[in-house]
Amino acid sequence: MKYYKLTTIGANRNEIGISLQSISGYFGDIQKDFMPFEGKIDFDFELPIPKLQDKANLTTMLDVVMIPSKFLVVQNHFIEFF
């Protein structure tokens, strides 16, 4: 079995444009106290909506300052790939 660490640290600037790709946007419920640290989230909540910086490129995984590092921001097709 292989294990992978997903990280944006050291990402290719030519690919992402600028780091952090998003520093603002709508926070939603992601940083509220009722969000669990682990396990399945089995209730409805408002997702954050990051706003990309002007020089940022949209990539499969985003480096977003407003979302804690315990969560990953990825496109749906990336999750389906896993």
PDB file as gemmi writes it, atoms N, CA and C in Angstrom:
CRYST1    1.000    1.000    1.000  90.00  90.00  90.00 P 1                      
ATOM      1  N   MET A   1       0.842  -1.172   0.000  1.00  0.00           N  
ATOM      2  CA  MET A   1       0.000   0.000   0.000  1.00  0.00           C  
ATOM      3  C   MET A   1       0.889   1.237   0.000  1.00  0.00           C  
ATOM      4  N   LYS A   2       0.487   2.249  -0.742  1.00  0.00           N  
ATOM      5  CA  LYS A   2       1.238   3.498  -0.799  1.00  0.00           C  
ATOM      6  C   LYS A   2       0.473   4.582  -0.056  1.00  0.00           C  
ATOM      7  N   TYR A   3       1.212   5.477   0.596  1.00  0.00           N  
ATOM      8  CA  TYR A   3       0.628   6.608   1.294  1.00  0.00           C  
ATOM      9  C   TYR A   3       1.176   7.891   0.679  1.00  0.00           C  
ATOM     10  N   TYR A   4       0.327   8.910   0.622  1.00  0.00           N  
ATOM     11  CA  TYR A   4       0.726  10.181   0.041  1.00  0.00           C  
ATOM     12  C   TYR A   4       0.360  11.314   0.992  1.00  0.00           C  
ATOM     13  N   LYS A   5       1.216  12.296   1.075  1.00  0.00           N  
ATOM     14  CA  LYS A   5       0.929  13.500   1.836  1.00  0.00           C  
ATOM     15  C   LYS A   5       0.555  14.588   0.843  1.00  0.00           C  
ATOM     16  N   LEU A   6      -0.654  15.105   0.964  1.00  0.00           N  
ATOM     17  CA  LEU A   6      -1.111  16.159   0.077  1.00  0.00           C  
ATOM     18  C   LEU A   6      -0.765  17.502   0.693  1.00  0.00           C  
ATOM     19  N   THR A   7      -0.019  18.307  -0.035  1.00  0.00           N  
ATOM     20  CA  THR A   7       0.388  19.610   0.474  1.00  0.00           C  
ATOM     21  C   THR A   7       0.578  20.585  -0.678  1.00  0.00           C  
ATOM     22  N   THR A   8       0.407  21.857  -0.370  1.00  0.00           N  
ATOM     23  CA  THR A   8       0.656  22.895  -1.378  1.00  0.00           C  
ATOM     24  C   THR A   8       1.992  23.580  -1.140  1.00  0.00           C  
ATOM     25  N   ILE A   9       2.673  23.221  -0.049  1.00  0.00           N  
ATOM     26  CA  ILE A   9       3.964  23.834   0.258  1.00  0.00           C  
ATOM     27  C   ILE A   9       4.969  23.446  -0.820  1.00  0.00           C  
ATOM     28  N   GLY A  10       5.660  24.425  -1.372  1.00  0.00           N  
ATOM     29  CA  GLY A  10       6.639  24.165  -2.414  1.00  0.00           C  
ATOM     30  C   GLY A  10       6.019  23.973  -3.786  1.00  0.00           C  
ATOM     31  N   ALA A  11       4.749  24.318  -3.919  1.00  0.00           N  
ATOM     32  CA  ALA A  11       4.082  24.162  -5.215  1.00  0.00           C  
ATOM     33  C   ALA A  11       4.762  25.032  -6.267  1.00  0.00           C  
ATOM     34  N   ASN A  12       4.698  24.589  -7.484  1.00  0.00           N  
ATOM     35  CA  ASN A  12       5.299  25.294  -8.607  1.00  0.00           C  
ATOM     36  C   ASN A  12       4.553  26.604  -8.867  1.00  0.00           C  
ATOM     37  N   ARG A  13       5.229  27.730  -8.704  1.00  0.00           N  
ATOM     38  CA  ARG A  13       4.588  29.044  -8.909  1.00  0.00           C  
ATOM     39  C   ARG A  13       4.076  29.211 -10.338  1.00  0.00           C  
ATOM     40  N   ASN A  14       4.725  28.576 -11.312  1.00  0.00           N  
ATOM     41  CA  ASN A  14       4.229  28.657 -12.691  1.00  0.00           C  
ATOM     42  C   ASN A  14       2.863  27.987 -12.821  1.00  0.00           C  
ATOM     43  N   GLU A  15       2.627  26.988 -11.975  1.00  0.00           N  
ATOM     44  CA  GLU A  15       1.349  26.270 -12.009  1.00  0.00           C  
ATOM     45  C   GLU A  15       0.264  26.993 -11.221  1.00  0.00           C  
ATOM     46  N   ILE A  16       0.582  27.476 -10.009  1.00  0.00           N  
ATOM     47  CA  ILE A  16      -0.443  28.078  -9.153  1.00  0.00           C  
ATOM     48  C   ILE A  16      -0.582  29.587  -9.329  1.00  0.00           C  
ATOM     49  N   GLY A  17       0.398  30.232  -9.949  1.00  0.00           N  
ATOM     50  CA  GLY A  17       0.333  31.671 -10.190  1.00  0.00           C  
ATOM     51  C   GLY A  17       0.843  32.479  -9.021  1.00  0.00           C  
ATOM     52  N   ILE A  18       0.255  32.300  -7.862  1.00  0.00           N  
ATOM     53  CA  ILE A  18       0.638  33.036  -6.655  1.00  0.00           C  
ATOM     54  C   ILE A  18       0.232  32.201  -5.442  1.00  0.00           C  
ATOM     55  N   SER A  19       0.994  32.336  -4.369  1.00  0.00           N  
ATOM     56  CA  SER A  19       0.650  31.637  -3.134  1.00  0.00           C  
ATOM     57  C   SER A  19       0.489  32.704  -2.059  1.00  0.00           C  
ATOM     58  N   LEU A  20      -0.550  32.699  -1.412  1.00  0.00           N  
ATOM     59  CA  LEU A  20      -1.747  31.898  -1.318  1.00  0.00           C  
ATOM     60  C   LEU A  20      -2.674  32.230  -2.490  1.00  0.00           C  
ATOM     61  N   GLN A  21      -3.359  31.226  -3.019  1.00  0.00           N  
ATOM     62  CA  GLN A  21      -4.228  31.460  -4.162  1.00  0.00           C  
ATOM     63  C   GLN A  21      -5.474  32.253  -3.780  1.00  0.00           C  
ATOM     64  N   SER A  22      -5.905  32.136  -2.538  1.00  0.00           N  
ATOM     65  CA  SER A  22      -7.060  32.891  -2.062  1.00  0.00           C  
ATOM     66  C   SER A  22      -6.797  33.398  -0.654  1.00  0.00           C  
ATOM     67  N   ILE A  23      -7.079  34.680  -0.423  1.00  0.00           N  
ATOM     68  CA  ILE A  23      -6.931  35.249   0.918  1.00  0.00           C  
ATOM     69  C   ILE A  23      -8.245  35.844   1.417  1.00  0.00           C  
ATOM     70  N   SER A  24      -9.300  35.756   0.615  1.00  0.00           N  
ATOM     71  CA  SER A  24     -10.595  36.300   1.029  1.00  0.00           C  
ATOM     72  C   SER A  24     -11.713  35.453   0.424  1.00  0.00           C  
ATOM     73  N   GLY A  25     -12.930  35.779   0.824  1.00  0.00           N  
ATOM     74  CA  GLY A  25     -14.099  35.070   0.323  1.00  0.00           C  
ATOM     75  C   GLY A  25     -15.133  34.915   1.420  1.00  0.00           C  
ATOM     76  N   TYR A  26     -16.105  34.037   1.178  1.00  0.00           N  
ATOM     77  CA  TYR A  26     -17.162  33.751   2.143  1.00  0.00           C  
ATOM     78  C   TYR A  26     -16.723  32.586   3.018  1.00  0.00           C  
ATOM     79  N   PHE A  27     -16.702  32.754   4.327  1.00  0.00           N  
ATOM     80  CA  PHE A  27     -16.189  31.744   5.246  1.00  0.00           C  
ATOM     81  C   PHE A  27     -17.129  30.559   5.442  1.00  0.00           C  
ATOM     82  N   GLY A  28     -18.426  30.755   5.300  1.00  0.00           N  
ATOM     83  CA  GLY A  28     -19.357  29.659   5.548  1.00  0.00           C  
ATOM     84  C   GLY A  28     -19.267  29.179   6.984  1.00  0.00           C  
ATOM     85  N   ASP A  29     -19.467  27.876   7.204  1.00  0.00           N  
ATOM     86  CA  ASP A  29     -19.465  27.315   8.558  1.00  0.00           C  
ATOM     87  C   ASP A  29     -18.166  26.613   8.924  1.00  0.00           C  
ATOM     88  N   ILE A  30     -17.173  26.634   8.058  1.00  0.00           N  
ATOM     89  CA  ILE A  30     -15.981  25.805   8.210  1.00  0.00           C  
ATOM     90  C   ILE A  30     -15.176  26.090   9.485  1.00  0.00           C  
ATOM     91  N   GLN A  31     -15.212  27.311  10.002  1.00  0.00           N  
ATOM     92  CA  GLN A  31     -14.422  27.636  11.198  1.00  0.00           C  
ATOM     93  C   GLN A  31     -15.277  27.766  12.453  1.00  0.00           C  
ATOM     94  N   LYS A  32     -16.509  27.304  12.397  1.00  0.00           N  
ATOM     95  CA  LYS A  32     -17.387  27.397  13.570  1.00  0.00           C  
ATOM     96  C   LYS A  32     -17.165  26.216  14.502  1.00  0.00           C  
ATOM     97  N   ASP A  33     -17.512  26.395  15.756  1.00  0.00           N  
ATOM     98  CA  ASP A  33     -17.237  25.408  16.803  1.00  0.00           C  
ATOM     99  C   ASP A  33     -17.925  24.066  16.601  1.00  0.00           C  
ATOM    100  N   PHE A  34     -19.020  24.008  15.889  1.00  0.00           N  
ATOM    101  CA  PHE A  34     -19.756  22.749  15.760  1.00  0.00           C  
ATOM    102  C   PHE A  34     -19.192  21.811  14.689  1.00  0.00           C  
ATOM    103  N   MET A  35     -18.172  22.251  13.953  1.00  0.00           N  
ATOM    104  CA  MET A  35     -17.570  21.394  12.926  1.00  0.00           C  
ATOM    105  C   MET A  35     -16.632  20.389  13.594  1.00  0.00           C  
ATOM    106  N   PRO A  36     -16.811  19.077  13.314  1.00  0.00           N  
ATOM    107  CA  PRO A  36     -15.942  18.075  13.932  1.00  0.00           C  
ATOM    108  C   PRO A  36     -14.526  18.108  13.360  1.00  0.00           C  
ATOM    109  N   PHE A  37     -13.562  17.710  14.176  1.00  0.00           N  
ATOM    110  CA  PHE A  37     -12.165  17.655  13.753  1.00  0.00           C  
ATOM    111  C   PHE A  37     -11.877  16.418  12.903  1.00  0.00           C  
ATOM    112  N   GLU A  38     -12.653  15.365  13.091  1.00  0.00           N  
ATOM    113  CA  GLU A  38     -12.417  14.140  12.334  1.00  0.00           C  
ATOM    114  C   GLU A  38     -13.727  13.393  12.160  1.00  0.00           C  
ATOM    115  N   GLY A  39     -13.711  12.430  11.262  1.00  0.00           N  
ATOM    116  CA  GLY A  39     -14.898  11.622  11.009  1.00  0.00           C  
ATOM    117  C   GLY A  39     -15.814  12.250   9.978  1.00  0.00           C  
ATOM    118  N   LYS A  40     -16.859  11.531   9.686  1.00  0.00           N  
ATOM    119  CA  LYS A  40     -17.833  11.960   8.683  1.00  0.00           C  
ATOM    120  C   LYS A  40     -18.686  13.109   9.207  1.00  0.00           C  
ATOM    121  N   ILE A  41     -18.941  14.083   8.363  1.00  0.00           N  
ATOM    122  CA  ILE A  41     -19.837  15.186   8.698  1.00  0.00           C  
ATOM    123  C   ILE A  41     -21.196  14.813   8.120  1.00  0.00           C  
ATOM    124  N   ASP A  42     -22.148  14.482   8.986  1.00  0.00           N  
ATOM    125  CA  ASP A  42     -23.433  13.966   8.523  1.00  0.00           C  
ATOM    126  C   ASP A  42     -24.583  14.957   8.723  1.00  0.00           C  
ATOM    127  N   PHE A  43     -24.279  16.238   8.591  1.00  0.00           N  
ATOM    128  CA  PHE A  43     -25.314  17.268   8.681  1.00  0.00           C  
ATOM    129  C   PHE A  43     -24.995  18.350   7.648  1.00  0.00           C  
ATOM    130  N   ASP A  44     -26.019  19.106   7.289  1.00  0.00           N  
ATOM    131  CA  ASP A  44     -25.841  20.176   6.313  1.00  0.00           C  
ATOM    132  C   ASP A  44     -25.096  21.352   6.939  1.00  0.00           C  
ATOM    133  N   PHE A  45     -24.225  21.955   6.153  1.00  0.00           N  
ATOM    134  CA  PHE A  45     -23.518  23.150   6.586  1.00  0.00           C  
ATOM    135  C   PHE A  45     -23.148  23.950   5.349  1.00  0.00           C  
ATOM    136  N   GLU A  46     -22.859  25.222   5.541  1.00  0.00           N  
ATOM    137  CA  GLU A  46     -22.511  26.099   4.430  1.00  0.00           C  
ATOM    138  C   GLU A  46     -21.024  25.997   4.121  1.00  0.00           C  
ATOM    139  N   LEU A  47     -20.713  25.647   2.896  1.00  0.00           N  
ATOM    140  CA  LEU A  47     -19.324  25.560   2.458  1.00  0.00           C  
ATOM    141  C   LEU A  47     -18.737  26.956   2.270  1.00  0.00           C  
ATOM    142  N   PRO A  48     -17.448  27.111   2.485  1.00  0.00           N  
ATOM    143  CA  PRO A  48     -16.807  28.394   2.185  1.00  0.00           C  
ATOM    144  C   PRO A  48     -16.699  28.587   0.672  1.00  0.00           C  
ATOM    145  N   ILE A  49     -16.624  29.819   0.262  1.00  0.00           N  
ATOM    146  CA  ILE A  49     -16.452  30.140  -1.159  1.00  0.00           C  
ATOM    147  C   ILE A  49     -15.227  31.042  -1.265  1.00  0.00           C  
ATOM    148  N   PRO A  50     -14.055  30.449  -1.547  1.00  0.00           N  
ATOM    149  CA  PRO A  50     -12.850  31.275  -1.654  1.00  0.00           C  
ATOM    150  C   PRO A  50     -12.871  32.122  -2.925  1.00  0.00           C  
ATOM    151  N   LYS A  51     -12.309  33.324  -2.831  1.00  0.00           N  
ATOM    152  CA  LYS A  51     -12.173  34.209  -3.993  1.00  0.00           C  
ATOM    153  C   LYS A  51     -10.701  34.185  -4.386  1.00  0.00           C  
ATOM    154  N   LEU A  52     -10.416  33.731  -5.609  1.00  0.00           N  
ATOM    155  CA  LEU A  52      -9.040  33.665  -6.071  1.00  0.00           C  
ATOM    156  C   LEU A  52      -8.446  35.061  -6.234  1.00  0.00           C  
ATOM    157  N   GLN A  53      -7.166  35.193  -5.890  1.00  0.00           N  
ATOM    158  CA  GLN A  53      -6.461  36.436  -6.152  1.00  0.00           C  
ATOM    159  C   GLN A  53      -6.313  36.603  -7.665  1.00  0.00           C  
ATOM    160  N   ASP A  54      -6.120  37.832  -8.109  1.00  0.00           N  
ATOM    161  CA  ASP A  54      -6.037  38.122  -9.544  1.00  0.00           C  
ATOM    162  C   ASP A  54      -4.964  37.316 -10.261  1.00  0.00           C  
ATOM    163  N   LYS A  55      -3.815  37.107  -9.638  1.00  0.00           N  
ATOM    164  CA  LYS A  55      -2.711  36.409 -10.288  1.00  0.00           C  
ATOM    165  C   LYS A  55      -2.731  34.899 -10.068  1.00  0.00           C  
ATOM    166  N   ALA A  56      -3.732  34.399  -9.331  1.00  0.00           N  
ATOM    167  CA  ALA A  56      -3.801  32.969  -9.018  1.00  0.00           C  
ATOM    168  C   ALA A  56      -4.422  32.176 -10.156  1.00  0.00           C  
ATOM    169  N   ASN A  57      -3.941  30.963 -10.317  1.00  0.00           N  
ATOM    170  CA  ASN A  57      -4.517  30.033 -11.287  1.00  0.00           C  
ATOM    171  C   ASN A  57      -5.373  29.014 -10.545  1.00  0.00           C  
ATOM    172  N   LEU A  58      -6.489  28.617 -11.145  1.00  0.00           N  
ATOM    173  CA  LEU A  58      -7.351  27.599 -10.565  1.00  0.00           C  
ATOM    174  C   LEU A  58      -6.688  26.243 -10.768  1.00  0.00           C  
ATOM    175  N   THR A  59      -6.416  25.544  -9.676  1.00  0.00           N  
ATOM    176  CA  THR A  59      -5.782  24.230  -9.730  1.00  0.00           C  
ATOM    177  C   THR A  59      -6.674  23.211  -9.034  1.00  0.00           C  
ATOM    178  N   THR A  60      -6.302  21.929  -9.113  1.00  0.00           N  
ATOM    179  CA  THR A  60      -7.098  20.868  -8.503  1.00  0.00           C  
ATOM    180  C   THR A  60      -7.206  21.038  -6.993  1.00  0.00           C  
ATOM    181  N   MET A  61      -6.129  21.448  -6.335  1.00  0.00           N  
ATOM    182  CA  MET A  61      -6.137  21.703  -4.900  1.00  0.00           C  
ATOM    183  C   MET A  61      -5.699  23.144  -4.671  1.00  0.00           C  
ATOM    184  N   LEU A  62      -6.468  23.877  -3.870  1.00  0.00           N  
ATOM    185  CA  LEU A  62      -6.187  25.292  -3.639  1.00  0.00           C  
ATOM    186  C   LEU A  62      -5.507  25.525  -2.303  1.00  0.00           C  
ATOM    187  N   ASP A  63      -4.655  26.534  -2.274  1.00  0.00           N  
ATOM    188  CA  ASP A  63      -4.009  27.006  -1.058  1.00  0.00           C  
ATOM    189  C   ASP A  63      -4.800  28.228  -0.598  1.00  0.00           C  
ATOM    190  N   VAL A  64      -5.670  28.031   0.412  1.00  0.00           N  
ATOM    191  CA  VAL A  64      -6.621  29.059   0.829  1.00  0.00           C  
ATOM    192  C   VAL A  64      -6.385  29.419   2.289  1.00  0.00           C  
ATOM    193  N   VAL A  65      -6.087  30.690   2.565  1.00  0.00           N  
ATOM    194  CA  VAL A  65      -5.739  31.129   3.915  1.00  0.00           C  
ATOM    195  C   VAL A  65      -6.929  31.068   4.871  1.00  0.00           C  
ATOM    196  N   MET A  66      -8.142  31.250   4.399  1.00  0.00           N  
ATOM    197  CA  MET A  66      -9.301  31.324   5.285  1.00  0.00           C  
ATOM    198  C   MET A  66      -9.820  29.966   5.730  1.00  0.00           C  
ATOM    199  N   ILE A  67      -9.282  28.885   5.180  1.00  0.00           N  
ATOM    200  CA  ILE A  67      -9.727  27.538   5.536  1.00  0.00           C  
ATOM    201  C   ILE A  67      -8.604  26.849   6.296  1.00  0.00           C  
ATOM    202  N   PRO A  68      -8.873  26.345   7.509  1.00  0.00           N  
ATOM    203  CA  PRO A  68      -7.820  25.711   8.314  1.00  0.00           C  
ATOM    204  C   PRO A  68      -7.160  24.552   7.578  1.00  0.00           C  
ATOM    205  N   SER A  69      -5.910  24.290   7.919  1.00  0.00           N  
ATOM    206  CA  SER A  69      -5.147  23.258   7.209  1.00  0.00           C  
ATOM    207  C   SER A  69      -5.676  21.852   7.443  1.00  0.00           C  
ATOM    208  N   LYS A  70      -6.561  21.660   8.413  1.00  0.00           N  
ATOM    209  CA  LYS A  70      -7.132  20.329   8.629  1.00  0.00           C  
ATOM    210  C   LYS A  70      -8.125  19.955   7.535  1.00  0.00           C  
ATOM    211  N   PHE A  71      -8.529  20.916   6.715  1.00  0.00           N  
ATOM    212  CA  PHE A  71      -9.417  20.675   5.587  1.00  0.00           C  
ATOM    213  C   PHE A  71      -8.652  20.915   4.293  1.00  0.00           C  
ATOM    214  N   LEU A  72      -8.960  20.146   3.257  1.00  0.00           N  
ATOM    215  CA  LEU A  72      -8.383  20.358   1.933  1.00  0.00           C  
ATOM    216  C   LEU A  72      -9.450  20.946   1.015  1.00  0.00           C  
ATOM    217  N   VAL A  73      -9.056  21.827   0.139  1.00  0.00           N  
ATOM    218  CA  VAL A  73      -9.961  22.404  -0.846  1.00  0.00           C  
ATOM    219  C   VAL A  73      -9.601  21.794  -2.197  1.00  0.00           C  
ATOM    220  N   VAL A  74     -10.420  20.860  -2.652  1.00  0.00           N  
ATOM    221  CA  VAL A  74     -10.147  20.147  -3.896  1.00  0.00           C  
ATOM    222  C   VAL A  74     -11.382  20.145  -4.779  1.00  0.00           C  
ATOM    223  N   GLN A  75     -11.174  19.954  -6.072  1.00  0.00           N  
ATOM    224  CA  GLN A  75     -12.287  19.849  -6.999  1.00  0.00           C  
ATOM    225  C   GLN A  75     -12.934  18.471  -6.880  1.00  0.00           C  
ATOM    226  N   ASN A  76     -14.226  18.381  -7.209  1.00  0.00           N  
ATOM    227  CA  ASN A  76     -14.968  17.122  -7.066  1.00  0.00           C  
ATOM    228  C   ASN A  76     -14.329  15.972  -7.837  1.00  0.00           C  
ATOM    229  N   HIS A  77     -13.838  16.224  -9.040  1.00  0.00           N  
ATOM    230  CA  HIS A  77     -13.279  15.124  -9.827  1.00  0.00           C  
ATOM    231  C   HIS A  77     -12.020  14.555  -9.171  1.00  0.00           C  
ATOM    232  N   PHE A  78     -11.335  15.336  -8.341  1.00  0.00           N  
ATOM    233  CA  PHE A  78     -10.171  14.834  -7.625  1.00  0.00           C  
ATOM    234  C   PHE A  78     -10.591  13.818  -6.550  1.00  0.00           C  
ATOM    235  N   ILE A  79     -11.691  14.095  -5.866  1.00  0.00           N  
ATOM    236  CA  ILE A  79     -12.218  13.159  -4.875  1.00  0.00           C  
ATOM    237  C   ILE A  79     -12.683  11.884  -5.552  1.00  0.00           C  
ATOM    238  N   GLU A  80     -13.351  12.000  -6.681  1.00  0.00           N  
ATOM    239  CA  GLU A  80     -13.799  10.816  -7.421  1.00  0.00           C  
ATOM    240  C   GLU A  80     -12.609   9.972  -7.880  1.00  0.00           C  
ATOM    241  N   PHE A  81     -11.499  10.624  -8.214  1.00  0.00           N  
ATOM    242  CA  PHE A  81     -10.283   9.925  -8.611  1.00  0.00           C  
ATOM    243  C   PHE A  81      -9.771   9.057  -7.476  1.00  0.00           C  
ATOM    244  N   PHE A  82      -9.825   9.586  -6.249  1.00  0.00           N  
ATOM    245  CA  PHE A  82      -9.392   8.820  -5.085  1.00  0.00           C  
ATOM    246  C   PHE A  82     -10.338   7.691  -4.830  1.00  0.00           C  
TER     247      PHE A  82                                                      
END                                                                             
